[in-house]
């Protein structure tokens, strides 16, 4: 029986993971589930799957969680340290699906216990890729990518010589605004940005898809996870979202991973690795699909992609600054403090200001340094958004 912990159980990735586990409950023992504000969902899932521990990230909701779990015998806890405690509980397989930089510390805790970490939290690799990989190596743990693009690359490389890789192409749907005229993007609302044409995802990641910041993070994650130079990593817009990534080899061959836009494929691959087991996903009818189309991922239309390349070139703590500034700028867009196009403007200005001061970006990647850079970038992002409103 495989012991399972899900960090971020109430989000779309966590719910899809529980869907797969619920189809063969006799094969799994749920150690801990964590969530955010959706206390009813967290408590219901903890009861259904017999979790030993349930954690909400919000300390103010601990009383609500305890009430919801009353009589179940399930331990309740709250706050950042409780999230890390959940990750420290002995488990064989841990899903890291907490959104944002908040997922880094719990993910590291899981690796330090020697668990297999199914990584849906791309920010961990963006902010502290070397730290994550070193923790896995030192504790004989394994990281398996759960982003559909990185899972696709991982699968395409099985049995291959990594030195034969010539390029990696990750695909982007283009998000909610892929067909909008450029002049209309300045007036886009959070509600419009949060509607994805292909994928069923949470609000923040869906808006990141519209701005292409999600893809920008994935470019950086590809570099960190697979150890590839930035000039070997490409992005293209693929509106059908059926090809998730392609790996090109030095003999000119391209190996593509093709599948429906259903996160249960990448989750299931990581859950059952190294085996392939049946999954409840659509089987594609290629004749019915008819064709696959591709468009250039224009860095003028989506400046996040250009900024990602600058971050990869800068190295150090640039990834942590980039991610934190993006998260705070997204907060500003959701609060209607800034417009859609200003998200990228805020992130670029934060990078420029911090790059001008030695030690803010060109520092060693330690958890303390990443945490410090994250905090400083958020403060600078707030300063810049306040300046924009004057």
C-alpha positions as CSV (number, residue, x, y, z in Angstrom):
1,X,0.0,0.0,0.0
2,X,1.5,3.4,-1.1
3,X,1.4,6.1,1.5
4,X,0.2,9.4,0.0
5,X,0.3,13.1,1.0
6,X,-1.3,15.8,-1.1
7,X,-0.1,19.3,-0.5
8,X,-2.8,21.5,-2.1
9,X,-5.6,18.9,-2.1
10,X,-8.5,21.3,-2.6
11,X,-7.2,22.8,-5.9
12,X,-7.7,21.4,-9.4
13,X,-4.5,19.3,-9.3
14,X,-5.2,17.9,-5.8
15,X,-8.8,17.1,-6.8
16,X,-7.7,15.2,-9.9
17,X,-5.1,13.3,-7.8
18,X,-7.9,12.3,-5.3
19,X,-10.1,11.3,-8.2
20,X,-7.4,8.8,-9.3
21,X,-6.7,7.5,-5.8
22,X,-10.5,7.1,-5.2
23,X,-10.7,4.7,-8.1
24,X,-8.4,2.2,-6.3
25,X,-8.6,3.1,-2.6
26,X,-7.3,-0.2,-1.6
27,X,-3.9,0.6,-3.1
28,X,-3.3,3.8,-1.1
29,X,-3.1,5.1,2.5
30,X,-3.6,8.9,2.8
31,X,-1.3,10.4,5.3
32,X,-2.1,14.1,5.1
33,X,-4.1,16.5,3.0
34,X,-3.6,20.3,3.0
35,X,-5.6,23.1,1.5
36,X,-6.4,26.8,1.8
37,X,-9.8,28.5,2.3
38,X,-12.1,25.6,1.2
39,X,-12.5,24.1,4.6
40,X,-15.6,22.1,3.7
41,X,-13.8,20.4,0.8
42,X,-10.7,19.7,2.8
43,X,-12.6,18.2,5.7
44,X,-14.9,16.1,3.4
45,X,-11.9,14.7,1.6
46,X,-10.0,14.0,4.8
47,X,-12.9,12.1,6.1
48,X,-13.6,10.2,2.8
49,X,-10.0,9.1,2.4
50,X,-9.2,8.5,6.1
51,X,-6.3,11.0,6.3
52,X,-4.5,11.2,9.6
53,X,-3.8,14.9,9.3
54,X,-5.6,17.8,7.6
55,X,-4.0,21.3,7.4
56,X,-5.3,24.6,6.2
57,X,-2.7,27.2,5.2
58,X,-4.8,29.9,6.9
59,X,-4.3,30.0,10.7
60,X,-7.6,31.9,11.2
61,X,-9.5,28.9,9.8
62,X,-8.2,26.3,12.2
63,X,-11.3,26.5,14.4
64,X,-13.5,25.9,11.4
65,X,-11.4,23.0,10.3
66,X,-11.5,21.4,13.8
67,X,-15.3,21.8,13.8
68,X,-15.6,20.2,10.4
69,X,-13.5,17.3,11.5
70,X,-15.2,16.9,14.9
71,X,-15.6,13.2,15.9
72,X,-13.5,11.9,13.0
73,X,-10.2,11.4,14.9
74,X,-8.4,13.3,12.2
75,X,-5.7,15.7,13.5
76,X,-6.2,19.4,12.4
77,X,-3.5,22.0,12.1
78,X,-3.0,25.4,10.3
79,X,-0.3,27.7,9.1
80,X,3.0,27.5,7.2
81,X,4.8,25.4,9.8
82,X,1.9,22.9,9.8
83,X,2.2,22.6,6.0
84,X,5.8,21.6,6.5
85,X,4.9,19.2,9.2
86,X,2.4,17.5,6.8
87,X,5.3,17.2,4.3
88,X,7.5,15.7,7.0
89,X,5.1,12.9,7.9
90,X,6.5,9.6,6.5
91,X,5.0,9.0,3.0
92,X,6.1,7.3,-0.2
93,X,4.7,9.8,-2.6
94,X,3.9,13.4,-2.1
95,X,1.9,15.6,-4.5
96,X,3.2,19.2,-4.4
97,X,0.3,21.3,-5.7
98,X,0.4,24.3,-3.5
99,X,0.2,27.4,-5.7
100,X,3.1,29.8,-5.8
101,X,6.3,30.2,-3.8
102,X,4.5,28.9,-0.7
103,X,5.0,25.4,-2.1
104,X,8.8,25.5,-1.9
105,X,9.5,24.8,1.8
106,X,7.0,21.9,2.1
107,X,8.4,20.4,-1.1
108,X,11.9,20.5,0.3
109,X,10.7,18.9,3.5
110,X,9.2,16.0,1.5
111,X,12.4,15.5,-0.3
112,X,14.4,15.5,2.9
113,X,12.2,12.5,4.0
114,X,13.3,10.6,0.9
115,X,9.8,10.7,-0.7
116,X,9.0,10.8,-4.3
117,X,7.8,14.3,-5.0
118,X,5.3,14.7,-7.8
119,X,5.9,18.3,-8.6
120,X,3.0,20.4,-9.9
121,X,4.4,23.5,-8.1
122,X,6.6,24.9,-10.9
123,X,7.6,27.8,-8.7
124,X,9.8,25.5,-6.7
125,X,12.1,24.9,-9.6
126,X,11.9,28.5,-10.9
127,X,12.9,29.9,-7.5
128,X,15.3,27.3,-6.3
129,X,15.9,24.6,-8.9
130,X,19.4,23.7,-7.7
131,X,18.3,23.5,-4.1
132,X,15.5,21.1,-5.0
133,X,17.7,18.9,-7.1
134,X,20.4,18.8,-4.5
135,X,17.9,17.9,-1.8
136,X,16.7,15.0,-3.9
137,X,20.2,13.8,-4.6
138,X,21.3,14.1,-1.0
139,X,18.3,12.2,0.4
140,X,17.9,9.6,-2.3
141,X,14.5,11.1,-3.3
142,X,13.0,11.5,-6.7
143,X,11.2,14.4,-8.3
144,X,8.7,13.6,-11.0
145,X,7.3,16.5,-13.1
146,X,3.5,16.9,-13.1
147,X,3.1,20.0,-15.4
148,X,1.8,18.4,-18.6
149,X,4.7,19.9,-20.6
150,X,7.4,18.7,-18.3
151,X,5.8,15.3,-17.9
152,X,5.7,15.1,-21.7
153,X,9.4,15.9,-22.0
154,X,10.3,13.5,-19.2
155,X,8.4,10.7,-21.0
156,X,10.0,11.5,-24.3
157,X,13.5,11.2,-22.8
158,X,12.9,7.8,-21.2
159,X,15.6,5.5,-22.6
160,X,17.2,8.4,-24.6
161,X,20.7,9.8,-24.3
162,X,20.3,13.3,-23.0
163,X,23.4,14.5,-24.8
164,X,21.5,13.8,-28.1
165,X,18.9,16.4,-27.3
166,X,19.0,19.3,-29.7
167,X,16.0,21.2,-28.6
168,X,12.9,21.0,-26.4
169,X,9.6,22.7,-27.6
170,X,6.9,23.3,-25.1
171,X,3.5,24.2,-26.3
172,X,1.1,27.0,-25.1
173,X,-2.6,27.2,-25.6
174,X,-2.4,31.0,-25.9
175,X,-5.0,31.4,-23.1
176,X,-8.1,33.4,-23.1
177,X,-6.8,36.2,-25.2
178,X,-4.9,34.4,-28.0
179,X,-7.3,35.7,-30.6
180,X,-7.8,39.2,-29.2
181,X,-6.5,42.2,-31.0
182,X,-3.5,43.7,-29.2
183,X,-5.2,47.1,-28.7
184,X,-8.0,45.4,-26.6
185,X,-5.7,43.7,-24.1
186,X,-5.2,46.8,-22.1
187,X,-8.9,46.7,-21.2
188,X,-9.1,43.0,-20.3
189,X,-10.8,42.2,-17.0
190,X,-9.9,39.5,-14.4
191,X,-13.1,37.7,-15.3
192,X,-12.3,37.5,-19.0
193,X,-8.7,36.4,-18.2
194,X,-9.9,33.6,-15.9
195,X,-11.8,31.8,-18.7
196,X,-9.6,29.2,-20.4
197,X,-10.5,27.8,-23.8
198,X,-9.1,24.3,-23.2
199,X,-8.1,23.5,-19.6
200,X,-10.0,23.4,-16.3
201,X,-7.7,25.1,-13.9
202,X,-7.7,27.5,-10.9
203,X,-8.2,31.3,-11.3
204,X,-4.6,32.3,-10.9
205,X,-3.0,29.8,-13.2
206,X,-5.7,30.5,-15.8
207,X,-4.9,34.2,-15.8
208,X,-1.2,33.3,-15.9
209,X,-2.0,31.4,-19.0
210,X,-3.6,34.4,-20.6
211,X,-0.6,36.6,-19.8
212,X,1.8,33.7,-20.8
213,X,3.5,34.1,-17.4
214,X,2.6,30.4,-16.8
215,X,4.6,29.5,-20.0
216,X,7.4,31.8,-18.9
217,X,7.7,29.9,-15.6
218,X,7.7,26.6,-17.6
219,X,10.5,27.8,-19.8
220,X,12.6,28.4,-16.7
221,X,11.5,25.2,-15.1
222,X,12.6,23.3,-18.2
223,X,16.0,24.7,-18.0
224,X,16.3,23.9,-14.3
225,X,14.7,20.5,-14.3
226,X,16.4,19.0,-17.4
227,X,19.7,21.0,-17.2
228,X,19.3,22.4,-20.7
229,X,20.8,25.7,-21.9
230,X,18.2,28.4,-22.6
231,X,18.9,28.5,-26.3
232,X,17.7,24.9,-26.6
233,X,14.3,25.6,-25.2
234,X,11.5,27.0,-27.4
235,X,7.8,27.8,-27.0
236,X,5.1,27.7,-29.6
237,X,1.3,28.4,-29.5
238,X,-0.7,25.2,-30.1
239,X,-4.4,26.1,-29.8
240,X,-5.7,22.5,-29.6
241,X,-3.6,21.7,-26.5
242,X,-3.2,18.1,-27.7
243,X,0.6,18.1,-28.2
244,X,2.1,19.0,-24.8
245,X,5.8,19.1,-25.7
246,X,8.2,17.9,-28.3
247,X,11.9,16.8,-28.0
248,X,14.2,17.2,-30.9
249,X,17.3,15.1,-31.3
250,X,20.5,15.7,-33.2
251,X,19.5,13.3,-36.0
252,X,16.6,15.7,-36.8
253,X,13.9,13.5,-35.2
254,X,11.1,15.1,-33.1
255,X,9.4,13.0,-30.5
256,X,6.0,14.4,-29.5
257,X,3.8,13.6,-26.5
258,X,0.1,13.7,-27.7
259,X,-2.9,13.5,-25.4
260,X,-6.1,15.2,-24.3
261,X,-6.0,18.3,-22.1
262,X,-6.6,16.3,-18.9
263,X,-4.2,16.7,-16.0
264,X,-5.0,13.2,-14.8
265,X,-2.6,11.9,-17.5
266,X,0.5,13.6,-16.1
267,X,-0.7,13.0,-12.5
268,X,-1.4,9.3,-13.2
269,X,2.0,8.9,-14.9
270,X,3.8,10.2,-11.8
271,X,1.5,8.3,-9.4
272,X,2.2,4.9,-11.1
273,X,5.8,5.5,-12.3
274,X,7.7,3.5,-13.6
275,X,4.6,1.5,-14.5
276,X,1.9,2.6,-17.0
277,X,-1.6,1.8,-15.7
278,X,-5.0,2.5,-17.2
279,X,-6.2,6.0,-16.8
280,X,-9.8,7.5,-17.2
281,X,-8.8,9.9,-19.9
282,X,-10.2,10.4,-23.4
283,X,-8.7,8.3,-26.2
284,X,-8.0,10.7,-29.1
285,X,-9.7,10.2,-32.5
286,X,-7.1,11.6,-34.8
287,X,-9.4,11.6,-37.8
288,X,-12.0,13.5,-35.9
289,X,-9.4,16.0,-34.8
290,X,-8.4,16.6,-38.3
291,X,-5.3,18.7,-37.8
292,X,-2.9,20.3,-35.3
293,X,-2.0,23.9,-35.7
294,X,0.8,26.1,-34.5
295,X,1.6,29.8,-34.2
296,X,4.7,31.7,-33.1
297,X,4.8,32.6,-29.4
298,X,5.3,36.3,-30.0
299,X,7.4,38.0,-27.3
300,X,5.9,41.4,-28.2
301,X,2.4,40.2,-27.5
302,X,3.6,38.2,-24.5
303,X,6.5,40.0,-22.9
304,X,6.6,37.4,-20.1
305,X,8.4,35.1,-22.5
306,X,11.2,37.7,-23.1
307,X,11.5,38.3,-19.4
308,X,11.9,34.5,-18.8
309,X,14.9,34.5,-21.1
310,X,16.4,37.4,-19.3
311,X,15.9,35.5,-16.0
312,X,17.5,32.4,-17.4
313,X,20.5,34.5,-18.5
314,X,20.8,36.2,-15.2
315,X,20.6,33.1,-13.0
316,X,21.0,33.4,-9.2
317,X,17.9,34.7,-7.5
318,X,16.4,36.1,-10.6
319,X,13.8,33.3,-10.8
320,X,12.7,34.0,-7.2
321,X,12.4,37.7,-7.9
322,X,10.5,37.1,-11.2
323,X,8.0,34.7,-9.6
324,X,7.4,36.9,-6.5
325,X,6.9,40.0,-8.6
326,X,4.5,38.2,-10.9
327,X,2.5,36.8,-8.0
328,X,2.2,40.3,-6.5
329,X,1.4,41.9,-9.8
330,X,-1.3,39.3,-10.4
331,X,-2.8,40.3,-7.0
332,X,-2.8,43.9,-8.2
333,X,-4.6,42.9,-11.4
334,X,-7.2,40.9,-9.5
335,X,-7.7,43.8,-7.2
336,X,-8.0,46.1,-10.2
337,X,-5.1,48.2,-9.1
338,X,-3.4,47.7,-12.4
339,X,-4.4,46.6,-15.9
340,X,-3.7,43.4,-17.7
341,X,-0.7,44.7,-19.7
342,X,0.8,46.3,-16.6
343,X,1.4,42.9,-15.0
344,X,4.5,42.4,-17.2
345,X,5.5,46.1,-16.7
346,X,5.6,45.6,-12.9
347,X,7.6,42.4,-13.2
348,X,10.2,44.0,-15.5
349,X,10.6,47.0,-13.4
350,X,11.1,44.9,-10.2
351,X,13.8,42.9,-12.0
352,X,15.5,46.1,-13.2
353,X,15.5,47.8,-9.8
354,X,16.8,44.8,-7.9
355,X,19.4,43.9,-10.6
356,X,20.9,47.4,-10.1
357,X,21.9,46.5,-6.5
358,X,24.6,43.9,-6.0
359,X,23.6,41.0,-3.8
360,X,19.9,41.2,-4.5
361,X,19.9,38.8,-7.4
362,X,23.5,37.6,-7.8
363,X,23.5,35.6,-4.5
364,X,23.7,31.9,-3.6
365,X,20.5,30.0,-3.9
366,X,19.7,29.0,-0.3
367,X,16.2,28.8,1.3
368,X,16.9,31.9,3.4
369,X,18.1,33.9,0.3
370,X,15.2,32.8,-1.8
371,X,12.8,33.8,1.0
372,X,14.5,37.2,1.3
373,X,14.4,37.8,-2.4
374,X,10.8,36.8,-2.5
375,X,9.9,39.3,0.2
376,X,11.9,42.1,-1.3
377,X,10.4,41.6,-4.8
378,X,6.9,41.7,-3.4
379,X,7.6,45.0,-1.6
380,X,9.1,46.5,-4.7
381,X,6.1,45.3,-6.8
382,X,3.8,47.1,-4.3
383,X,5.9,50.3,-4.6
384,X,5.7,50.2,-8.3
385,X,2.0,49.6,-8.5
386,X,1.5,52.5,-6.1
387,X,3.6,54.7,-8.4
388,X,1.5,53.7,-11.3
389,X,-1.7,54.9,-9.6
390,X,-0.3,58.4,-8.8
